[in-house]
Amino acid sequence: MMSAADTTLYIIGAGFAGQMIAEEIARKKIFGAARAFLDDDPARIGQKIDGVPILGPIDRMVPLLKRSEHDEVIIAMPTAPTERIRSIYTILKENEFEHIKIVPSISQIVEEDVHLIQTREIDPFDVLGRTPVTISLKESLSYLRGKRVLITGAGGSIGSELARQLLSGGAARLYLFGHGENSIYQIDRELRLLQNEGVGEKTTIIPVIGDMKDRNYMQYIIPRLKCDVIFHCAAYKHVPLMQENPVAVIENNVFGTKNILDAALENGVARFVLISTDKAVAPVSIYGVSKLLCEKLVLDAALHVQRRDAAYMFVRFGNVLASRGSVLPLFMQQLQAGGPLTVTHPDVRRYFMTIPEACSLVLKTGGVGKNGVPYMLDMGEPIRIADLAEQVIRFSGYVPGKDISISYIGLRKGERLDEPLWLPEENPQLTEYPKILQLKNSMKSFDSGSDGQKLAELLALLRPVCTYTDGKTEQYRNKEYLYRILCSYFPSIRGSEV
């Protein structure tokens, strides 16, 4: 049987990333041996690095390589645009290379520090969509050095990627908060493994299991953690599922967020960053309403901060590629089952961004954002989901409509063809930071015109639905009553009742 140490590796890219990977392979001697670098730079082609030859150009050389079924390829080009990664992947697959890995993008690397443990199998999310914006993590994370940082929903797609990137920020402590023990266990274990392999700095990692719906617990735990910064990612988010469970989403997202905000204000937390969504814009779903209310809660909290250096804000963006429960992982599962890939409507479109890019921009915004100012990420142009389905099919080596079909199943309640990122009156403005926009007039909450008092009135009406209250027992868990209240404040959701 062939061992990992017998594997032959080709490294595409002879720059800093490729050289660091090759040096680590040679030093550990358990991952195989690098046979050659492949590069397009004429100044490098024909040279050797520690005895390993540099061959090229890449497109011309790949078909000439002697290949065995055990060979692996590592694409070590963190600054390459998505289009180039896509073309390299295509030529590798055409020449029957099956084991293809990739290093992180430059936005996930601090000071050109790349480790073998960070490489992973390439997937559709690496070759679809636009080229992510490049952000210097070292500069973006400088405001977190020596701080105590809490991530809620740390086991989720966004929370876990924030945690990975925060390893390089020099935070004194990184609290991983969540109510699901398995997801927290997994990200805690991953971060410790990354640290052991030299990734990031020696931040103290502390997993915290708890439920943000428990107000007493949040009042208890926040002062004991003494956190300086909170990134609030925790939320119920699956639109059709939340349409079936409207009370649960209001209880968790709205009152859970309020519990954290109140505890943060009372204990002098300096920075609070809420992760929001395009579905909060003129919401047509219960989930969208819940996130819009979270946005309002954050802006209202910003009016009550006591510290001069405090900054409470939200960052709104659209879909992220590969997040749990999103369309791309679903497509991959359907593909493995032989299809069909299900799309709600031929014309449905969504904004997309990679998880690492979104998280880099969120971390940047957390440092430069101002108190009470709402922000939005520039998502580029929306993508037709049907086009995305076809790209996934082709990525996997199949022909759409011939090998794998696409089935249109119809829009579900709470869904719409397009998800706008902003209201006209929010009038997004450029900031001095690429891909980060500032919104205006976001505290104009409801159609009836409003302020914090209107928000407080609505919360008072919603609370007996989520919390058993003497004298209002008929309202407890009453979703029909809940919808009547929400429709009176948010007419856009009328017709979405289950």
C-alpha positions as CSV (number, residue, x, y, z in Angstrom):
1,M,0.0,0.0,0.0
2,M,1.3,3.5,-0.9
3,S,1.7,5.8,2.0
4,A,1.3,9.6,2.1
5,A,5.1,9.9,2.2
6,D,5.3,8.3,-1.2
7,T,3.0,10.8,-2.8
8,T,4.4,13.0,-5.6
9,L,3.4,16.6,-5.5
10,Y,3.4,19.3,-8.2
11,I,3.2,22.9,-6.9
12,I,1.6,25.4,-9.2
13,G,3.1,28.8,-8.4
14,A,6.8,29.3,-7.4
15,G,6.2,32.4,-5.5
16,F,6.3,32.9,-1.7
17,A,3.3,30.6,-1.1
18,G,4.7,27.7,-3.2
19,Q,8.1,28.0,-1.7
20,M,6.8,27.9,1.9
21,I,4.6,24.9,1.1
22,A,7.6,23.1,-0.6
23,E,9.9,23.9,2.4
24,E,7.3,22.5,4.9
25,I,6.8,19.3,2.8
26,A,10.6,18.7,2.7
27,R,11.0,19.4,6.4
28,K,8.2,17.1,7.7
29,K,8.9,14.3,5.2
30,I,5.5,12.7,5.7
31,F,3.5,14.4,3.0
32,G,5.4,13.1,0.0
33,A,7.9,14.9,-2.2
34,A,7.7,17.9,-4.4
35,R,8.6,16.8,-7.9
36,A,8.3,20.2,-9.6
37,F,7.0,23.8,-9.5
38,L,4.9,25.1,-12.4
39,D,5.0,28.8,-13.1
40,D,4.2,31.3,-15.9
41,D,7.0,33.8,-15.0
42,P,9.8,33.5,-17.7
43,A,12.4,34.7,-15.2
44,R,11.6,31.7,-12.9
45,I,11.2,28.9,-15.6
46,G,14.3,26.8,-15.8
47,Q,15.5,27.7,-12.3
48,K,15.5,25.4,-9.2
49,I,14.5,26.0,-5.6
50,D,16.2,23.7,-3.2
51,G,16.8,21.3,-6.0
52,V,13.1,21.3,-7.2
53,P,12.9,22.5,-10.9
54,I,10.5,25.2,-12.0
55,L,8.7,24.2,-15.2
56,G,6.4,26.3,-17.4
57,P,4.4,27.9,-18.7
58,I,1.7,26.2,-16.8
59,D,-0.9,25.5,-19.6
60,R,1.8,24.1,-21.9
61,M,3.5,22.0,-19.2
62,V,0.6,20.3,-17.5
63,P,-0.2,17.9,-20.5
64,L,3.5,16.9,-20.5
65,L,3.7,15.8,-16.9
66,K,4.1,12.1,-16.0
67,R,1.1,11.4,-13.9
68,S,0.1,8.6,-11.6
69,E,-3.2,8.1,-9.7
70,H,-1.4,9.1,-6.4
71,D,-0.1,12.4,-7.7
72,E,-1.3,15.6,-6.0
73,V,-1.4,19.1,-7.2
74,I,-1.3,22.2,-4.9
75,I,-2.3,25.5,-6.5
76,A,-0.2,28.0,-4.5
77,M,-1.3,31.2,-6.2
78,P,-3.1,33.3,-3.5
79,T,-3.1,36.5,-5.5
80,A,-4.3,34.9,-8.8
81,P,-7.7,36.1,-10.0
82,T,-10.6,33.6,-10.0
83,E,-10.5,33.3,-13.8
84,R,-6.9,32.1,-13.7
85,I,-7.6,29.5,-10.9
86,R,-10.6,28.3,-13.0
87,S,-8.5,27.9,-16.2
88,I,-5.8,26.0,-14.2
89,Y,-8.3,23.8,-12.6
90,T,-9.8,23.0,-16.1
91,I,-6.5,22.0,-17.7
92,L,-5.6,19.8,-14.7
93,K,-9.0,18.0,-14.9
94,E,-8.6,17.6,-18.7
95,N,-5.3,15.9,-18.0
96,E,-6.9,13.6,-15.4
97,F,-5.4,15.0,-12.2
98,E,-7.9,14.0,-9.5
99,H,-6.2,15.2,-6.3
100,I,-6.1,19.0,-6.4
101,K,-5.6,21.3,-3.4
102,I,-5.4,25.0,-3.0
103,V,-3.9,27.5,-0.6
104,P,-5.9,30.3,1.0
105,S,-6.5,33.5,-0.9
106,I,-4.2,36.5,-0.1
107,S,-7.0,38.0,2.1
108,Q,-6.6,35.1,4.5
109,I,-2.8,35.3,4.7
110,V,-0.9,37.5,7.1
111,E,2.6,38.7,6.1
112,E,3.0,36.0,3.4
113,D,2.8,33.3,6.1
114,V,1.4,30.1,4.5
115,H,1.2,26.6,6.0
116,L,0.5,23.2,4.6
117,I,-2.3,22.7,7.0
118,Q,-4.2,25.5,5.4
119,T,-4.3,23.8,2.0
120,R,-7.6,22.1,1.2
121,E,-9.3,20.3,-1.6
122,I,-10.4,22.7,-4.3
123,D,-14.2,23.0,-4.8
124,P,-16.6,24.9,-6.9
125,F,-16.6,27.9,-4.6
126,D,-12.9,28.5,-5.6
127,V,-13.6,28.8,-9.3
128,L,-17.1,30.4,-9.4
129,G,-17.9,34.1,-9.0
130,R,-15.7,37.1,-9.0
131,T,-12.2,37.7,-7.8
132,P,-12.3,38.6,-4.1
133,V,-11.0,42.0,-3.0
134,T,-7.6,41.9,-1.4
135,I,-7.4,43.2,2.2
136,S,-4.4,43.3,4.5
137,L,-5.4,41.2,7.5
138,K,-2.6,42.6,9.6
139,E,-3.7,46.2,9.1
140,S,-7.4,45.3,9.3
141,L,-7.0,43.4,12.6
142,S,-4.7,45.9,14.4
143,Y,-7.6,47.3,16.5
144,L,-8.1,43.9,18.0
145,R,-4.6,43.4,19.3
146,G,-4.7,42.6,23.0
147,K,-8.5,42.7,23.1
148,R,-11.0,40.1,24.2
149,V,-13.2,39.2,21.2
150,L,-16.5,37.3,21.4
151,I,-18.0,35.6,18.3
152,T,-21.7,34.5,18.6
153,G,-22.6,31.7,16.4
154,A,-18.9,30.8,16.2
155,G,-19.7,27.3,14.8
156,G,-21.5,28.6,11.8
157,S,-20.2,29.5,8.3
158,I,-19.5,33.2,9.0
159,G,-18.6,32.8,12.6
160,S,-16.1,30.1,12.1
161,E,-14.3,31.9,9.2
162,L,-14.2,35.1,11.4
163,A,-12.5,32.9,14.0
164,R,-9.9,31.6,11.6
165,Q,-9.0,35.0,10.4
166,L,-8.9,36.4,13.9
167,L,-6.2,33.9,14.8
168,S,-3.9,36.4,13.1
169,G,-5.1,39.5,14.9
170,G,-3.2,39.2,18.2
171,A,-6.3,39.2,20.3
172,A,-5.7,38.3,23.9
173,R,-8.7,36.0,24.0
174,L,-11.1,34.6,21.4
175,Y,-14.4,33.4,22.8
176,L,-16.3,30.9,20.6
177,F,-20.0,31.3,21.7
178,G,-22.7,29.0,20.5
179,H,-25.5,26.7,21.7
180,G,-24.6,23.7,19.5
181,E,-21.8,21.7,21.2
182,N,-20.8,19.9,18.0
183,S,-20.2,22.9,15.9
184,I,-18.3,24.7,18.7
185,Y,-16.2,21.6,19.3
186,Q,-15.3,21.4,15.7
187,I,-14.1,25.0,15.3
188,D,-12.4,25.0,18.6
189,R,-10.5,21.8,17.6
190,E,-9.7,23.3,14.1
191,L,-8.3,26.5,15.6
192,R,-6.1,24.7,18.1
193,L,-4.7,22.5,15.3
194,L,-4.0,25.6,13.1
195,Q,-2.2,27.2,16.0
196,N,-0.1,24.0,16.7
197,E,1.0,24.1,13.0
198,G,2.1,27.8,13.3
199,V,-0.9,29.6,11.9
200,G,-1.6,32.9,13.5
201,E,-0.7,34.0,17.0
202,K,-1.0,32.4,20.4
203,T,-4.5,33.8,21.1
204,T,-6.2,32.0,24.0
205,I,-9.2,30.2,22.6
206,I,-12.2,29.7,24.9
207,P,-15.3,27.8,23.8
208,V,-18.5,29.0,25.5
209,I,-21.7,27.0,25.3
210,G,-24.8,29.0,25.9
211,D,-28.1,30.3,24.5
212,M,-28.6,33.9,23.7
213,K,-32.3,33.6,24.3
214,D,-31.6,33.1,28.0
215,R,-31.5,36.8,29.1
216,N,-30.3,35.9,32.6
217,Y,-27.4,33.9,31.3
218,M,-26.3,36.7,28.9
219,Q,-26.4,39.1,31.9
220,Y,-24.3,36.7,33.8
221,I,-21.7,35.7,31.1
222,I,-20.9,39.0,29.4
223,P,-19.4,40.7,32.4
224,R,-17.4,37.6,33.3
225,L,-15.9,37.4,29.8
226,K,-15.0,41.1,29.9
227,C,-15.1,41.2,26.1
228,D,-14.1,44.3,24.3
229,V,-15.6,43.4,20.9
230,I,-18.6,41.3,19.8
231,F,-19.2,40.0,16.4
232,H,-22.8,38.8,16.4
233,C,-23.3,36.1,13.8
234,A,-25.8,33.8,15.6
235,A,-29.2,33.6,14.0
236,Y,-31.8,31.2,12.7
237,K,-31.6,31.9,8.9
238,H,-33.3,29.3,6.7
239,V,-36.2,31.1,5.1
240,P,-38.7,28.3,4.4
241,L,-38.0,26.6,7.7
242,M,-38.5,29.9,9.6
243,Q,-41.8,30.5,7.7
244,E,-42.9,27.3,9.5
245,N,-41.5,28.4,12.8
246,P,-42.2,32.2,13.0
247,V,-42.2,32.4,16.8
248,A,-38.9,30.6,17.1
249,V,-37.2,33.0,14.7
250,I,-38.5,36.1,16.5
251,E,-37.6,34.7,19.9
252,N,-34.1,33.7,18.8
253,N,-33.0,36.4,16.4
254,V,-34.8,39.5,17.8
255,F,-34.9,38.9,21.6
256,G,-31.6,37.0,21.5
257,T,-30.0,39.9,19.9
258,K,-31.6,42.3,22.4
259,N,-30.3,40.2,25.3
260,I,-26.8,40.4,24.0
261,L,-27.0,44.1,23.2
262,D,-28.4,45.0,26.6
263,A,-25.6,43.1,28.3
264,A,-23.0,44.6,26.1
265,L,-24.2,48.2,26.8
266,E,-24.5,47.5,30.6
267,N,-20.9,46.2,30.7
268,G,-19.2,48.7,28.5
269,V,-18.4,46.5,25.4
270,A,-16.6,48.9,23.1
271,R,-17.5,47.5,19.7
272,F,-20.5,45.5,18.5
273,V,-20.9,44.3,14.9
274,L,-24.1,42.7,13.7
275,I,-24.0,40.5,10.6
276,S,-27.1,41.4,8.6
277,T,-28.6,40.3,5.3
278,D,-30.3,41.6,2.1
279,K,-33.4,39.8,3.2
280,A,-33.9,42.6,5.8
281,V,-34.7,45.0,3.0
282,A,-38.4,45.5,2.5
283,P,-38.8,42.0,4.0
284,V,-41.2,39.4,2.6
285,S,-40.2,36.7,5.1
286,I,-40.4,36.2,8.8
287,Y,-36.6,35.8,8.8
288,G,-36.2,39.1,6.9
289,V,-38.4,40.9,9.4
290,S,-36.3,39.4,12.3
291,K,-33.1,40.7,10.8
292,L,-34.5,44.1,10.0
293,L,-35.5,44.4,13.7
294,C,-32.0,43.3,14.7
295,E,-30.6,46.2,12.5
296,K,-32.9,48.6,14.3
297,L,-31.9,47.2,17.7
298,V,-28.3,47.9,17.0
299,L,-28.9,51.4,15.7
300,D,-31.0,52.1,18.8
301,A,-28.3,50.7,21.1
302,A,-25.8,53.0,19.4
303,L,-27.8,55.9,20.8
304,H,-27.3,54.7,24.4
305,V,-23.6,53.9,24.5
306,Q,-21.7,55.5,27.3
307,R,-18.1,55.2,26.1
308,R,-16.7,57.8,23.7
309,D,-14.8,55.2,21.8
310,A,-17.8,52.9,21.4
311,A,-19.0,51.8,18.0
312,Y,-22.2,49.8,17.5
313,M,-23.0,49.0,13.8
314,F,-24.3,46.4,11.4
315,V,-22.9,45.1,8.2
316,R,-25.4,44.0,5.6
317,F,-24.6,41.7,2.7
318,G,-26.2,39.1,0.4
319,N,-25.5,35.4,0.0
320,V,-22.1,33.8,0.7
321,L,-20.9,30.9,-1.3
322,A,-20.7,27.6,0.6
323,S,-22.5,28.7,3.7
324,R,-24.5,26.0,5.5
325,G,-27.9,25.4,4.0
326,S,-27.2,27.7,1.0
327,V,-27.8,26.8,-2.6
328,L,-24.2,25.7,-3.6
329,P,-23.8,22.9,-1.0
330,L,-27.3,21.8,-1.8
331,F,-26.4,21.6,-5.5
332,M,-23.3,19.5,-4.7
333,Q,-25.4,17.1,-2.6
334,Q,-28.0,16.8,-5.4
335,L,-25.2,16.3,-7.9
336,Q,-23.7,13.4,-5.9
337,A,-27.2,11.8,-5.9
338,G,-27.3,12.0,-9.7
339,G,-29.6,15.1,-9.8
340,P,-31.7,16.9,-10.6
341,L,-30.5,20.2,-9.3
342,T,-33.5,22.2,-8.0
343,V,-33.9,25.9,-8.7
344,T,-37.0,27.8,-7.6
345,H,-37.5,29.9,-10.7
346,P,-35.6,30.4,-14.0
347,D,-35.2,34.1,-13.3
348,V,-34.4,34.1,-9.6
349,R,-31.1,36.0,-8.9
350,R,-29.0,36.5,-5.8
351,Y,-25.9,38.5,-4.8
352,F,-22.9,36.2,-3.9
353,M,-19.6,36.7,-2.2
354,T,-17.1,34.1,-0.9
355,I,-17.1,33.5,2.9
356,P,-13.5,34.6,3.4
357,E,-14.0,37.9,1.4
358,A,-17.2,38.7,3.4
359,C,-15.4,38.0,6.7
360,S,-12.3,40.1,5.8
361,L,-14.6,43.0,4.9
362,V,-16.6,42.5,8.1
363,L,-13.4,42.6,10.2
364,K,-12.2,45.7,8.4
365,T,-15.6,47.4,8.9
366,G,-15.5,46.5,12.6
367,G,-12.3,48.5,13.0
368,V,-13.1,51.6,10.8
369,G,-16.8,51.7,11.3
370,K,-18.4,54.5,13.3
371,N,-21.0,54.4,16.0
372,G,-24.6,54.2,14.8
373,V,-23.6,54.0,11.2
374,P,-24.9,51.2,9.1
375,Y,-22.7,49.6,6.4
376,M,-23.2,47.4,3.4
377,L,-20.8,45.3,1.4
378,D,-20.5,45.9,-2.4
379,M,-21.6,42.5,-3.7
380,G,-21.1,43.3,-7.4
381,E,-23.8,42.1,-9.8
382,P,-26.4,39.5,-8.9
383,I,-26.1,36.0,-10.4
384,R,-28.9,33.9,-11.9
385,I,-29.2,30.8,-9.8
386,A,-29.9,28.7,-12.9
387,D,-26.6,29.9,-14.4
388,L,-24.9,28.9,-11.1
389,A,-26.5,25.4,-11.3
390,E,-25.1,25.0,-14.8
391,Q,-21.6,26.1,-13.7
392,V,-21.6,23.6,-10.9
393,I,-22.6,20.8,-13.3
394,R,-19.8,21.7,-15.7
395,F,-17.3,22.0,-12.8
396,S,-18.1,18.4,-12.0
397,G,-17.4,17.2,-15.5
398,Y,-21.1,16.8,-16.6
399,V,-23.2,18.4,-19.3
400,P,-26.3,20.3,-18.1
401,G,-29.5,18.9,-19.4
402,K,-27.8,15.8,-20.8
403,D,-26.0,14.2,-17.8
404,I,-27.6,16.2,-15.0
405,S,-30.9,18.0,-15.3
406,I,-32.2,21.2,-13.6
407,S,-35.7,21.1,-12.2
408,Y,-37.7,24.3,-11.4
409,I,-39.8,23.8,-8.3
410,G,-41.4,27.3,-7.8
411,L,-40.8,30.1,-5.3
412,R,-41.7,29.2,-1.8
413,K,-43.4,31.5,0.7
414,G,-41.0,34.2,2.0
415,E,-39.0,34.1,-1.3
416,R,-38.8,36.5,-4.2
417,L,-37.1,36.7,-7.6
418,D,-34.6,39.4,-6.5
419,E,-33.2,40.4,-3.1
420,P,-32.4,44.1,-3.1
421,L,-29.5,45.1,-0.9
422,W,-30.9,48.5,0.0
423,L,-33.9,50.7,-0.1
424,P,-33.8,53.8,-2.3
425,E,-33.9,56.1,0.7
426,E,-30.8,54.3,2.2
427,N,-28.8,55.8,-0.7
428,P,-25.5,53.8,-0.3
429,Q,-22.4,56.0,-0.3
430,L,-18.8,55.0,-1.1
431,T,-16.3,55.1,1.8
432,E,-12.6,55.3,1.5
433,Y,-12.4,51.5,1.9
434,P,-13.0,49.3,-1.1
435,K,-16.2,47.3,-1.2
436,I,-17.5,48.9,2.1
437,L,-20.5,51.2,1.6
438,Q,-22.3,53.4,4.1
439,L,-26.1,53.5,4.3
440,K,-28.3,56.5,5.1
441,N,-31.6,56.8,6.8
442,S,-31.7,53.2,8.1
443,M,-33.4,54.2,11.4
444,K,-36.5,55.2,9.5
445,S,-37.9,51.9,10.6
446,F,-41.5,51.4,9.7
447,D,-43.9,52.6,7.2
448,S,-45.7,54.7,9.8
449,G,-42.5,56.7,10.4
450,S,-40.7,56.0,13.6
451,D,-38.0,56.1,16.2
452,G,-36.8,54.1,19.2
453,Q,-40.2,54.4,20.9
454,K,-42.0,52.7,18.0
455,L,-39.4,49.9,18.2
456,A,-40.0,49.5,21.9
457,E,-43.8,49.4,21.3
458,L,-43.4,46.6,18.8
459,L,-41.1,44.6,21.1
460,A,-43.7,44.9,23.9
461,L,-46.3,43.4,21.6
462,L,-44.0,40.6,20.5
463,R,-42.7,39.6,23.9
464,P,-45.8,37.8,25.2
465,V,-45.8,35.7,22.0
466,C,-42.2,34.4,22.8
467,T,-42.3,34.5,26.7
468,Y,-45.2,33.1,28.7
469,T,-46.9,36.0,30.4
470,D,-49.7,35.9,33.0
471,G,-52.8,37.4,31.7
472,K,-51.7,37.0,28.1
473,T,-51.6,33.3,27.8
474,E,-53.7,33.2,24.6
475,Q,-50.8,35.1,22.8
476,Y,-48.1,32.6,23.8
477,R,-46.7,30.8,20.7
478,N,-49.6,32.1,18.7
479,K,-48.2,32.5,15.2
480,E,-51.5,33.9,13.7
481,Y,-51.4,36.7,16.3
482,L,-47.7,37.2,15.6
483,Y,-48.3,37.6,11.9
484,R,-51.1,40.1,12.5
485,I,-48.7,42.3,14.6
486,L,-45.9,42.0,12.1
487,C,-48.1,42.8,9.1
488,S,-49.3,45.9,10.7
489,Y,-45.7,47.2,11.0
490,F,-44.3,45.5,7.9
491,P,-47.0,45.3,5.1
492,S,-44.4,43.8,2.8
493,I,-44.8,40.4,4.4
494,R,-48.5,40.1,3.8
495,G,-49.3,37.0,1.9
496,S,-46.4,35.1,3.3
497,E,-48.4,33.5,6.2
498,V,-48.0,29.7,6.5
